[in-house]
């Protein structure tokens, strides 16, 4: 059963991505590109203390092939 995704800070999403084995590949301005050794990648905007919206979080999860349930367990 899919849960409602929370709004999170970029630092929380980055912490979880690193737990999943992603690393910072490059950064341009406030946008950080994360890659995984198996070829998955995503872009996370880090604009000060702003929250990442649920829609953007859902897009990031689709790009890295992680379900919202799996993601919620890592929170």
C-alpha positions as CSV (number, residue, x, y, z in Angstrom):
1,X,0.0,0.0,0.0
2,X,1.5,3.3,-1.1
3,X,1.8,6.0,1.5
4,X,1.5,9.7,1.1
5,X,5.0,11.1,0.5
6,X,6.2,13.8,2.9
7,X,7.7,17.1,1.9
8,X,11.4,17.0,2.8
9,X,14.5,19.2,2.8
10,X,17.1,18.5,0.2
11,X,19.6,17.4,2.8
12,X,17.3,14.6,3.9
13,X,16.9,13.3,0.4
14,X,20.7,13.5,-0.2
15,X,21.3,11.5,3.0
16,X,19.0,8.8,1.8
17,X,20.5,8.7,-1.7
18,X,23.9,8.2,-0.2
19,X,22.5,5.4,1.9
20,X,21.3,3.8,-1.3
21,X,24.8,3.9,-2.8
22,X,24.5,7.1,-4.9
23,X,27.3,9.6,-5.1
24,X,27.6,13.2,-6.1
25,X,28.7,13.2,-9.7
26,X,28.6,17.0,-10.4
27,X,27.0,20.2,-9.3
28,X,26.0,23.3,-11.2
29,X,24.7,26.1,-9.0
30,X,22.2,24.7,-6.6
31,X,21.5,21.5,-8.6
32,X,23.4,18.3,-7.6
33,X,23.5,15.3,-9.9
34,X,23.7,12.0,-8.1
35,X,24.8,8.8,-9.9
36,X,24.8,5.1,-9.0
37,X,27.3,2.5,-10.2
38,X,24.5,0.6,-12.0
39,X,23.7,3.7,-14.2
40,X,20.8,5.3,-12.4
41,X,20.9,9.0,-11.8
42,X,18.8,11.9,-10.6
43,X,19.1,15.6,-10.0
44,X,18.3,17.2,-6.6
45,X,17.8,21.0,-6.3
46,X,19.3,22.4,-3.1
47,X,17.9,25.9,-2.7
48,X,18.7,27.0,0.8
49,X,16.2,25.7,3.4
50,X,13.3,25.2,0.9
51,X,11.3,22.0,0.9
52,X,11.2,19.5,-2.0
53,X,7.6,19.1,-3.1
54,X,5.9,15.8,-3.2
55,X,5.7,15.9,-7.0
56,X,9.4,16.4,-7.3
57,X,10.1,13.7,-4.8
58,X,7.9,11.3,-6.7
59,X,9.9,12.1,-9.9
60,X,13.2,11.5,-8.1
61,X,11.9,8.1,-6.9
62,X,10.8,7.1,-10.4
63,X,14.3,8.1,-11.8
64,X,16.1,5.9,-9.2
65,X,13.6,3.0,-9.4
66,X,12.7,3.1,-5.7
67,X,9.1,2.7,-4.4
68,X,7.6,5.2,-2.0
69,X,7.3,2.4,0.6
70,X,11.0,1.5,0.3
71,X,11.8,5.2,0.6
72,X,9.6,5.6,3.7
73,X,11.4,2.8,5.5
74,X,14.7,4.7,5.0
75,X,13.3,7.9,6.6
